[in-house]
């Protein structure tokens, strides 16, 4: 039986709501809605009322297309709110076999050992390395035999006030939250391939007002950071440099934005405050303005990767996604800035019902939210509700040896019951044969009741007579 799932990406420039029907591993998108974001700046909610109106508009469009009034949602939270810290956990395994119960206890221990500031709240606890006894780099300890289990985990935190404001905003739109996911983490689920995760990869989600960086190595995210610069800053730069209105500057960016080479072509643009007047602008100037902003942003992100101390472990290179990654020539520029590291543009994975509009890198986060909600999360992750997310089942497989042992156990139990029954009957007969004073009596003196209970007693009496 299918169930509906709602994902909402709360961005700085747009709000996107997507409804899907999920049946087992099958995901089918049945509705979506997109609204201009209001009350959100650089990933931070600045006006709850305006932000909730934008969410409601996108939600209503998605509901209308899907024909479903789903009222619970998985929502994104910006890296602007978040920071991360490492922690470790160690537990002993009394039963020697590692089940999800032991792994859950281990993850809770790692969370307990973390020194979390009072003003922060946990949204993800992501394990990236398990150790079983003395064996390191265990991918999945489930089902193994061990006496000691350890984990290294990356804990992602967010400010309590920021999370509270996000929840208030979503509830003001008439929704309940069933999950909060870091937006760059969601994008990584939608964009990254398994080989890239294994080799180590840096993902940069370049949005309208923010650029989020995460480094994924092996099982999970190891590092995340935030830069408050996005494609809107290019628009602002063009507006100021060309003395033209913001909307005209945005159109110039989309139509003529190019990081590969400039052009000597000249275009006519209206002047701010006097749209009747026109300025002649060379496209080479447009190229230089865009190049300066993008080069600066990528250089800052490259320095962040260097500071992470994980640069040498990024074997699969860098993946760019988000709306700004569509800028022509950005991949080639990034390859030069990231010291000839392989760079590719990341598009969201294809799911059922994914229309062309949603195949854009700008919608990586919302597709990642759907995938996280339907099992694409990190195995044994602890979410913001302190629940461990996993795909395992602790029902043991029964082999032939187990069946024989079970049969022998049943036979032993039956033998014990038979022996105990004989002992009880012997005591009952002895008690019936003597009264309280130790005098004997005749079985003929016993009453013969007609009830079911009495007829049973009567049979016992006749049987006792035959014995004596």
One Martini backbone bead per residue (centre of mass of N, CA, C, O) as a GRO file, in nm:
protein
  468
    1UNK     BB    1   0.095   0.037   0.023
    2UNK     BB    2   0.063   0.362  -0.027
    3UNK     BB    3   0.234   0.675   0.060
    4UNK     BB    4   0.257   0.997   0.151
    5UNK     BB    5   0.503   1.260   0.064
    6UNK     BB    6   0.653   1.560   0.208
    7UNK     BB    7   0.860   1.821   0.060
    8UNK     BB    8   1.052   2.114   0.191
    9UNK     BB    9   1.224   2.384   0.045
   10UNK     BB   10   1.389   2.648   0.229
   11UNK     BB   11   1.475   2.920   0.065
   12UNK     BB   12   1.593   3.242  -0.035
   13UNK     BB   13   1.432   3.238  -0.337
   14UNK     BB   14   1.281   2.954  -0.282
   15UNK     BB   15   0.985   2.746  -0.265
   16UNK     BB   16   0.962   2.382  -0.239
   17UNK     BB   17   0.700   2.146  -0.320
   18UNK     BB   18   0.674   1.781  -0.272
   19UNK     BB   19   0.472   1.508  -0.387
   20UNK     BB   20   0.465   1.157  -0.292
   21UNK     BB   21   0.447   0.816  -0.377
   22UNK     BB   22   0.499   0.530  -0.156
   23UNK     BB   23   0.622   0.190  -0.256
   24UNK     BB   24   0.859   0.097  -0.103
   25UNK     BB   25   1.103   0.174  -0.351
   26UNK     BB   26   0.878   0.344  -0.478
   27UNK     BB   27   0.877   0.666  -0.649
   28UNK     BB   28   0.602   0.911  -0.697
   29UNK     BB   29   0.546   1.201  -0.843
   30UNK     BB   30   0.231   1.414  -0.803
   31UNK     BB   31   0.349   1.700  -0.688
   32UNK     BB   32   0.407   2.066  -0.728
   33UNK     BB   33   0.561   2.371  -0.577
   34UNK     BB   34   0.638   2.725  -0.651
   35UNK     BB   35   0.789   2.995  -0.459
   36UNK     BB   36   0.860   3.292  -0.358
   37UNK     BB   37   1.079   3.406  -0.132
   38UNK     BB   38   0.987   3.510   0.200
   39UNK     BB   39   1.148   3.586   0.499
   40UNK     BB   40   1.438   3.504   0.359
   41UNK     BB   41   1.792   3.534   0.455
   42UNK     BB   42   2.059   3.353   0.414
   43UNK     BB   43   1.874   3.111   0.553
   44UNK     BB   44   1.715   3.322   0.731
   45UNK     BB   45   1.454   3.390   0.933
   46UNK     BB   46   1.284   3.723   0.931
   47UNK     BB   47   0.967   3.629   0.857
   48UNK     BB   48   0.713   3.432   0.946
   49UNK     BB   49   0.468   3.527   0.782
   50UNK     BB   50   0.595   3.538   0.497
   51UNK     BB   51   0.710   3.249   0.493
   52UNK     BB   52   0.435   3.099   0.534
   53UNK     BB   53   0.306   3.204   0.272
   54UNK     BB   54   0.505   3.071   0.078
   55UNK     BB   55   0.454   2.782   0.169
   56UNK     BB   56   0.147   2.780   0.113
   57UNK     BB   57   0.163   2.825  -0.190
   58UNK     BB   58   0.332   2.576  -0.267
   59UNK     BB   59   0.144   2.370  -0.129
   60UNK     BB   60  -0.121   2.423  -0.285
   61UNK     BB   61  -0.011   2.346  -0.561
   62UNK     BB   62   0.066   2.054  -0.489
   63UNK     BB   63  -0.214   1.960  -0.392
   64UNK     BB   64  -0.371   2.017  -0.653
   65UNK     BB   65  -0.213   1.819  -0.833
   66UNK     BB   66  -0.233   1.560  -0.635
   67UNK     BB   67  -0.496   1.536  -0.452
   68UNK     BB   68  -0.355   1.612  -0.160
   69UNK     BB   69  -0.378   1.680   0.213
   70UNK     BB   70  -0.114   1.680   0.332
   71UNK     BB   71   0.031   1.758   0.687
   72UNK     BB   72   0.327   1.638   0.653
   73UNK     BB   73   0.685   1.731   0.681
   74UNK     BB   74   0.993   1.758   0.516
   75UNK     BB   75   1.259   1.979   0.608
   76UNK     BB   76   1.475   2.236   0.560
   77UNK     BB   77   1.805   2.347   0.676
   78UNK     BB   78   2.036   2.570   0.713
   79UNK     BB   79   2.383   2.618   0.736
   80UNK     BB   80   2.362   2.888   0.893
   81UNK     BB   81   2.276   2.725   1.168
   82UNK     BB   82   2.525   2.534   1.149
   83UNK     BB   83   2.720   2.276   1.319
   84UNK     BB   84   3.011   2.072   1.400
   85UNK     BB   85   3.095   1.753   1.569
   86UNK     BB   86   3.285   1.523   1.744
   87UNK     BB   87   3.241   1.167   1.836
   88UNK     BB   88   3.237   0.895   2.077
   89UNK     BB   89   3.171   0.532   2.112
   90UNK     BB   90   3.130   0.275   2.379
   91UNK     BB   91   3.059  -0.085   2.387
   92UNK     BB   92   2.939  -0.371   2.520
   93UNK     BB   93   2.882  -0.731   2.424
   94UNK     BB   94   2.723  -0.972   2.592
   95UNK     BB   95   2.603  -1.156   2.336
   96UNK     BB   96   2.821  -1.089   2.085
   97UNK     BB   97   2.584  -0.995   1.911
   98UNK     BB   98   2.506  -0.756   1.663
   99UNK     BB   99   2.253  -0.531   1.696
  100UNK     BB  100   2.044  -0.261   1.689
  101UNK     BB  101   2.052  -0.226   1.993
  102UNK     BB  102   2.362  -0.184   2.016
  103UNK     BB  103   2.385   0.049   1.810
  104UNK     BB  104   2.196   0.243   1.957
  105UNK     BB  105   2.363   0.253   2.217
  106UNK     BB  106   2.615   0.366   2.080
  107UNK     BB  107   2.492   0.631   1.964
  108UNK     BB  108   2.399   0.740   2.242
  109UNK     BB  109   2.685   0.755   2.358
  110UNK     BB  110   2.801   0.958   2.157
  111UNK     BB  111   2.597   1.179   2.232
  112UNK     BB  112   2.661   1.191   2.538
  113UNK     BB  113   2.979   1.264   2.496
  114UNK     BB  114   2.894   1.524   2.394
  115UNK     BB  115   2.964   1.882   2.399
  116UNK     BB  116   2.675   2.048   2.411
  117UNK     BB  117   2.548   2.333   2.374
  118UNK     BB  118   2.271   2.488   2.506
  119UNK     BB  119   2.196   2.656   2.224
  120UNK     BB  120   2.187   2.363   2.105
  121UNK     BB  121   2.073   2.125   1.850
  122UNK     BB  122   2.009   1.816   1.732
  123UNK     BB  123   1.983   1.669   1.384
  124UNK     BB  124   2.260   1.491   1.355
  125UNK     BB  125   2.390   1.147   1.372
  126UNK     BB  126   2.695   1.047   1.201
  127UNK     BB  127   2.836   0.766   1.105
  128UNK     BB  128   3.193   0.682   0.984
  129UNK     BB  129   3.314   0.472   1.216
  130UNK     BB  130   3.387   0.136   1.286
  131UNK     BB  131   3.466  -0.081   1.577
  132UNK     BB  132   3.573  -0.426   1.613
  133UNK     BB  133   3.746  -0.430   1.851
  134UNK     BB  134   4.050  -0.415   1.656
  135UNK     BB  135   3.872  -0.337   1.411
  136UNK     BB  136   3.885  -0.124   1.146
  137UNK     BB  137   3.673   0.002   0.911
  138UNK     BB  138   3.371  -0.066   0.954
  139UNK     BB  139   3.087  -0.045   0.775
  140UNK     BB  140   2.906  -0.301   0.913
  141UNK     BB  141   2.826  -0.453   1.231
  142UNK     BB  142   2.597  -0.617   1.160
  143UNK     BB  143   2.605  -0.953   1.292
  144UNK     BB  144   2.845  -0.949   1.451
  145UNK     BB  145   3.116  -1.072   1.643
  146UNK     BB  146   3.152  -0.934   1.982
  147UNK     BB  147   3.275  -0.736   2.277
  148UNK     BB  148   3.336  -0.462   2.108
  149UNK     BB  149   3.208  -0.122   2.036
  150UNK     BB  150   3.276   0.142   1.796
  151UNK     BB  151   3.247   0.511   1.731
  152UNK     BB  152   3.243   0.761   1.477
  153UNK     BB  153   3.096   1.093   1.493
  154UNK     BB  154   2.883   1.332   1.329
  155UNK     BB  155   2.761   1.633   1.470
  156UNK     BB  156   2.468   1.817   1.398
  157UNK     BB  157   2.398   2.157   1.460
  158UNK     BB  158   2.151   2.387   1.600
  159UNK     BB  159   1.983   2.648   1.677
  160UNK     BB  160   1.716   2.667   1.877
  161UNK     BB  161   1.583   2.928   1.769
  162UNK     BB  162   1.591   2.855   1.467
  163UNK     BB  163   1.427   2.593   1.488
  164UNK     BB  164   1.178   2.722   1.616
  165UNK     BB  165   1.117   2.919   1.380
  166UNK     BB  166   1.077   2.703   1.168
  167UNK     BB  167   0.840   2.555   1.304
  168UNK     BB  168   0.651   2.800   1.317
  169UNK     BB  169   0.636   2.850   1.014
  170UNK     BB  170   0.519   2.572   0.930
  171UNK     BB  171   0.269   2.579   1.123
  172UNK     BB  172   0.148   2.842   0.998
  173UNK     BB  173   0.095   2.660   0.724
  174UNK     BB  174  -0.045   2.380   0.840
  175UNK     BB  175   0.201   2.206   0.960
  176UNK     BB  176   0.383   1.913   1.023
  177UNK     BB  177   0.682   1.774   1.152
  178UNK     BB  178   0.887   1.470   1.045
  179UNK     BB  179   1.152   1.642   0.947
  180UNK     BB  180   1.504   1.749   0.971
  181UNK     BB  181   1.725   1.874   0.707
  182UNK     BB  182   2.009   1.934   0.580
  183UNK     BB  183   2.048   2.071   0.276
  184UNK     BB  184   2.327   1.948   0.189
  185UNK     BB  185   2.256   1.659   0.266
  186UNK     BB  186   2.023   1.628   0.070
  187UNK     BB  187   2.187   1.687  -0.188
  188UNK     BB  188   2.380   1.442  -0.159
  189UNK     BB  189   2.161   1.224  -0.194
  190UNK     BB  190   2.074   1.325  -0.492
  191UNK     BB  191   2.384   1.337  -0.634
  192UNK     BB  192   2.556   1.121  -0.520
  193UNK     BB  193   2.770   0.863  -0.561
  194UNK     BB  194   2.901   0.581  -0.428
  195UNK     BB  195   3.192   0.616  -0.531
  196UNK     BB  196   3.233   0.903  -0.425
  197UNK     BB  197   3.195   0.843  -0.127
  198UNK     BB  198   3.425   0.635  -0.100
  199UNK     BB  199   3.660   0.836  -0.210
  200UNK     BB  200   3.570   1.122  -0.181
  201UNK     BB  201   3.372   1.430  -0.145
  202UNK     BB  202   3.279   1.753  -0.268
  203UNK     BB  203   2.996   1.958  -0.189
  204UNK     BB  204   2.839   2.232  -0.377
  205UNK     BB  205   2.571   2.446  -0.283
  206UNK     BB  206   2.446   2.688  -0.515
  207UNK     BB  207   2.256   2.950  -0.448
  208UNK     BB  208   2.112   3.255  -0.413
  209UNK     BB  209   2.258   3.330  -0.096
  210UNK     BB  210   2.413   3.047  -0.086
  211UNK     BB  211   2.700   2.831   0.016
  212UNK     BB  212   2.739   2.480   0.048
  213UNK     BB  213   2.963   2.265   0.237
  214UNK     BB  214   3.063   1.921   0.186
  215UNK     BB  215   3.221   1.619   0.325
  216UNK     BB  216   3.239   1.291   0.178
  217UNK     BB  217   3.340   0.990   0.364
  218UNK     BB  218   3.220   0.703   0.299
  219UNK     BB  219   2.947   0.686   0.511
  220UNK     BB  220   2.984   1.013   0.561
  221UNK     BB  221   2.980   1.308   0.698
  222UNK     BB  222   3.268   1.525   0.801
  223UNK     BB  223   3.187   1.814   0.667
  224UNK     BB  224   3.066   2.161   0.733
  225UNK     BB  225   2.970   2.468   0.555
  226UNK     BB  226   2.941   2.839   0.507
  227UNK     BB  227   2.827   3.077   0.246
  228UNK     BB  228   2.698   3.417   0.198
  229UNK     BB  229   2.691   3.326  -0.128
  230UNK     BB  230   2.531   3.395  -0.447
  231UNK     BB  231   2.358   3.467  -0.735
  232UNK     BB  232   2.244   3.741  -0.627
  233UNK     BB  233   2.523   3.885  -0.615
  234UNK     BB  234   2.555   3.908  -0.917
  235UNK     BB  235   2.309   4.081  -0.965
  236UNK     BB  236   2.400   4.319  -0.785
  237UNK     BB  237   2.663   4.378  -0.933
  238UNK     BB  238   2.533   4.442  -1.208
  239UNK     BB  239   2.349   4.671  -1.118
  240UNK     BB  240   2.581   4.859  -1.023
  241UNK     BB  241   2.774   4.850  -1.275
  242UNK     BB  242   2.520   4.915  -1.495
  243UNK     BB  243   2.280   5.086  -1.393
  244UNK     BB  244   2.046   4.864  -1.333
  245UNK     BB  245   1.794   4.689  -1.275
  246UNK     BB  246   1.755   4.388  -1.121
  247UNK     BB  247   1.587   4.240  -1.340
  248UNK     BB  248   1.778   4.305  -1.571
  249UNK     BB  249   2.031   4.175  -1.445
  250UNK     BB  250   1.913   3.889  -1.436
  251UNK     BB  251   1.873   3.859  -1.743
  252UNK     BB  252   2.169   3.898  -1.817
  253UNK     BB  253   2.280   3.656  -1.660
  254UNK     BB  254   2.112   3.434  -1.806
  255UNK     BB  255   2.184   3.517  -2.110
  256UNK     BB  256   2.517   3.627  -2.070
  257UNK     BB  257   2.641   3.431  -1.885
  258UNK     BB  258   3.012   3.405  -1.882
  259UNK     BB  259   3.334   3.224  -1.803
  260UNK     BB  260   3.511   3.185  -2.062
  261UNK     BB  261   3.427   3.445  -2.248
  262UNK     BB  262   3.429   3.736  -2.396
  263UNK     BB  263   3.248   4.018  -2.544
  264UNK     BB  264   3.205   4.294  -2.782
  265UNK     BB  265   2.926   4.317  -2.741
  266UNK     BB  266   2.641   4.537  -2.752
  267UNK     BB  267   2.409   4.661  -2.506
  268UNK     BB  268   2.085   4.774  -2.408
  269UNK     BB  269   2.015   4.959  -2.101
  270UNK     BB  270   1.846   5.054  -1.847
  271UNK     BB  271   1.806   5.304  -1.607
  272UNK     BB  272   1.808   5.387  -1.296
  273UNK     BB  273   1.516   5.594  -1.269
  274UNK     BB  274   1.544   5.582  -1.615
  275UNK     BB  275   1.386   5.394  -1.852
  276UNK     BB  276   1.423   5.582  -2.108
  277UNK     BB  277   1.706   5.530  -2.072
  278UNK     BB  278   2.031   5.434  -2.224
  279UNK     BB  279   2.288   5.190  -2.210
  280UNK     BB  280   2.606   5.100  -2.325
  281UNK     BB  281   2.703   4.750  -2.306
  282UNK     BB  282   2.952   4.535  -2.257
  283UNK     BB  283   2.999   4.190  -2.232
  284UNK     BB  284   3.280   4.208  -2.102
  285UNK     BB  285   3.179   4.340  -1.841
  286UNK     BB  286   2.993   4.117  -1.754
  287UNK     BB  287   3.211   3.902  -1.736
  288UNK     BB  288   3.391   4.042  -1.516
  289UNK     BB  289   3.181   4.055  -1.288
  290UNK     BB  290   3.119   3.753  -1.267
  291UNK     BB  291   3.407   3.646  -1.232
  292UNK     BB  292   3.479   3.789  -0.966
  293UNK     BB  293   3.261   3.656  -0.785
  294UNK     BB  294   3.310   3.351  -0.842
  295UNK     BB  295   3.610   3.339  -0.777
  296UNK     BB  296   3.584   3.426  -0.483
  297UNK     BB  297   3.395   3.200  -0.384
  298UNK     BB  298   3.571   2.952  -0.467
  299UNK     BB  299   3.821   3.034  -0.300
  300UNK     BB  300   3.689   3.016  -0.022
  301UNK     BB  301   3.606   2.713  -0.051
  302UNK     BB  302   3.894   2.607  -0.092
  303UNK     BB  303   3.992   2.696   0.191
  304UNK     BB  304   3.792   2.520   0.348
  305UNK     BB  305   3.904   2.249   0.252
  306UNK     BB  306   4.188   2.293   0.365
  307UNK     BB  307   4.092   2.334   0.672
  308UNK     BB  308   3.962   2.040   0.713
  309UNK     BB  309   4.193   1.809   0.659
  310UNK     BB  310   4.053   1.646   0.380
  311UNK     BB  311   4.182   1.689   0.095
  312UNK     BB  312   4.338   1.406   0.056
  313UNK     BB  313   4.037   1.242   0.060
  314UNK     BB  314   3.948   1.369  -0.229
  315UNK     BB  315   3.918   1.154  -0.495
  316UNK     BB  316   3.641   1.262  -0.660
  317UNK     BB  317   3.621   1.558  -0.586
  318UNK     BB  318   3.389   1.794  -0.729
  319UNK     BB  319   3.046   1.902  -0.664
  320UNK     BB  320   2.807   2.089  -0.844
  321UNK     BB  321   2.518   2.266  -0.721
  322UNK     BB  322   2.258   2.440  -0.803
  323UNK     BB  323   2.172   2.728  -0.966
  324UNK     BB  324   2.474   2.842  -1.011
  325UNK     BB  325   2.586   2.584  -1.174
  326UNK     BB  326   2.461   2.689  -1.465
  327UNK     BB  327   2.694   2.849  -1.525
  328UNK     BB  328   2.886   2.921  -1.776
  329UNK     BB  329   3.208   2.779  -1.693
  330UNK     BB  330   3.227   2.682  -1.386
  331UNK     BB  331   3.381   2.416  -1.409
  332UNK     BB  332   3.649   2.526  -1.527
  333UNK     BB  333   3.706   2.725  -1.297
  334UNK     BB  334   3.707   2.518  -1.065
  335UNK     BB  335   3.946   2.346  -1.167
  336UNK     BB  336   4.154   2.576  -1.130
  337UNK     BB  337   4.101   2.639  -0.822
  338UNK     BB  338   4.110   2.311  -0.739
  339UNK     BB  339   4.378   2.197  -0.856
  340UNK     BB  340   4.269   1.996  -1.084
  341UNK     BB  341   4.013   1.894  -0.986
  342UNK     BB  342   3.753   1.716  -1.024
  343UNK     BB  343   3.456   1.837  -1.203
  344UNK     BB  344   3.098   1.847  -1.150
  345UNK     BB  345   2.760   1.843  -1.234
  346UNK     BB  346   2.475   1.814  -1.021
  347UNK     BB  347   2.204   1.595  -1.053
  348UNK     BB  348   1.922   1.466  -0.984
  349UNK     BB  349   1.783   1.190  -0.927
  350UNK     BB  350   1.584   0.958  -1.070
  351UNK     BB  351   1.234   0.968  -1.040
  352UNK     BB  352   0.920   0.921  -1.029
  353UNK     BB  353   0.775   1.197  -1.197
  354UNK     BB  354   1.018   1.361  -1.309
  355UNK     BB  355   1.023   1.652  -1.423
  356UNK     BB  356   1.204   1.878  -1.598
  357UNK     BB  357   1.199   2.105  -1.385
  358UNK     BB  358   1.331   1.899  -1.149
  359UNK     BB  359   1.619   1.835  -1.307
  360UNK     BB  360   1.742   2.061  -1.170
  361UNK     BB  361   1.991   2.170  -0.952
  362UNK     BB  362   1.786   2.353  -0.783
  363UNK     BB  363   1.633   2.053  -0.685
  364UNK     BB  364   1.815   1.872  -0.500
  365UNK     BB  365   1.703   1.908  -0.211
  366UNK     BB  366   1.405   1.808  -0.245
  367UNK     BB  367   1.484   1.526  -0.345
  368UNK     BB  368   1.655   1.453  -0.095
  369UNK     BB  369   1.420   1.461   0.107
  370UNK     BB  370   1.267   1.224  -0.013
  371UNK     BB  371   1.498   1.014   0.013
  372UNK     BB  372   1.533   1.035   0.318
  373UNK     BB  373   1.234   0.953   0.391
  374UNK     BB  374   1.284   0.666   0.201
  375UNK     BB  375   1.603   0.560   0.295
  376UNK     BB  376   1.867   0.764   0.210
  377UNK     BB  377   2.009   0.754   0.459
  378UNK     BB  378   2.215   0.708   0.702
  379UNK     BB  379   2.326   0.448   0.858
  380UNK     BB  380   2.236   0.496   1.194
  381UNK     BB  381   2.095   0.748   1.218
  382UNK     BB  382   2.027   1.036   1.415
  383UNK     BB  383   1.772   1.233   1.464
  384UNK     BB  384   1.588   1.505   1.592
  385UNK     BB  385   1.411   1.268   1.760
  386UNK     BB  386   1.617   1.030   1.849
  387UNK     BB  387   1.615   0.840   1.601
  388UNK     BB  388   1.700   0.541   1.451
  389UNK     BB  389   1.813   0.489   1.121
  390UNK     BB  390   1.712   0.187   0.943
  391UNK     BB  391   1.721  -0.147   0.746
  392UNK     BB  392   1.689  -0.351   0.968
  393UNK     BB  393   1.652  -0.699   1.094
  394UNK     BB  394   1.618  -0.903   1.406
  395UNK     BB  395   1.545  -1.162   1.251
  396UNK     BB  396   1.639  -1.473   1.269
  397UNK     BB  397   1.792  -1.725   1.114
  398UNK     BB  398   1.686  -2.061   1.041
  399UNK     BB  399   1.839  -2.355   1.077
  400UNK     BB  400   1.880  -2.688   1.107
  401UNK     BB  401   2.023  -2.677   1.381
  402UNK     BB  402   1.804  -2.503   1.517
  403UNK     BB  403   1.574  -2.709   1.484
  404UNK     BB  404   1.696  -2.937   1.653
  405UNK     BB  405   1.726  -2.775   1.912
  406UNK     BB  406   1.426  -2.711   1.935
  407UNK     BB  407   1.326  -3.006   1.955
  408UNK     BB  408   1.492  -3.081   2.206
  409UNK     BB  409   1.367  -2.865   2.387
  410UNK     BB  410   1.075  -2.969   2.371
  411UNK     BB  411   1.130  -3.250   2.487
  412UNK     BB  412   1.239  -3.156   2.759
  413UNK     BB  413   0.985  -3.002   2.843
  414UNK     BB  414   0.792  -3.246   2.837
  415UNK     BB  415   0.942  -3.421   3.046
  416UNK     BB  416   0.917  -3.219   3.277
  417UNK     BB  417   0.607  -3.206   3.283
  418UNK     BB  418   0.557  -3.512   3.339
  419UNK     BB  419   0.713  -3.529   3.606
  420UNK     BB  420   0.551  -3.307   3.753
  421UNK     BB  421   0.271  -3.443   3.724
  422UNK     BB  422   0.336  -3.694   3.896
  423UNK     BB  423   0.404  -3.546   4.156
  424UNK     BB  424   0.129  -3.408   4.190
  425UNK     BB  425  -0.052  -3.662   4.189
  426UNK     BB  426   0.078  -3.796   4.438
  427UNK     BB  427  -0.001  -3.569   4.636
  428UNK     BB  428  -0.307  -3.577   4.591
  429UNK     BB  429  -0.356  -3.875   4.674
  430UNK     BB  430  -0.244  -3.851   4.958
  431UNK     BB  431  -0.446  -3.631   5.053
  432UNK     BB  432  -0.705  -3.801   4.988
  433UNK     BB  433  -0.632  -4.053   5.189
  434UNK     BB  434  -0.618  -3.816   5.396
  435UNK     BB  435  -0.690  -3.646   5.658
  436UNK     BB  436  -0.611  -3.415   5.893
  437UNK     BB  437  -0.580  -3.670   6.121
  438UNK     BB  438  -0.490  -3.931   5.938
  439UNK     BB  439  -0.747  -4.056   5.845
  440UNK     BB  440  -0.929  -4.271   5.684
  441UNK     BB  441  -1.119  -4.306   5.375
  442UNK     BB  442  -1.386  -4.325   5.155
  443UNK     BB  443  -1.466  -4.285   4.819
  444UNK     BB  444  -1.779  -4.315   4.868
  445UNK     BB  445  -1.801  -4.037   5.036
  446UNK     BB  446  -1.789  -3.886   4.784
  447UNK     BB  447  -1.916  -3.668   4.589
  448UNK     BB  448  -2.146  -3.635   4.285
  449UNK     BB  449  -2.121  -3.411   4.072
  450UNK     BB  450  -2.267  -3.260   3.763
  451UNK     BB  451  -2.049  -3.096   3.684
  452UNK     BB  452  -1.773  -3.054   3.505
  453UNK     BB  453  -1.583  -3.044   3.742
  454UNK     BB  454  -1.707  -3.295   3.885
  455UNK     BB  455  -1.658  -3.507   3.659
  456UNK     BB  456  -1.353  -3.491   3.680
  457UNK     BB  457  -1.340  -3.576   3.980
  458UNK     BB  458  -1.476  -3.848   3.935
  459UNK     BB  459  -1.254  -3.971   3.759
  460UNK     BB  460  -1.032  -3.954   3.971
  461UNK     BB  461  -1.171  -4.132   4.179
  462UNK     BB  462  -1.191  -4.394   4.010
  463UNK     BB  463  -0.886  -4.413   3.958
  464UNK     BB  464  -0.809  -4.437   4.265
  465UNK     BB  465  -0.962  -4.694   4.323
  466UNK     BB  466  -0.801  -4.880   4.138
  467UNK     BB  467  -0.529  -4.840   4.287
  468UNK     BB  468  -0.666  -4.927   4.591
   0.00000   0.00000   0.00000
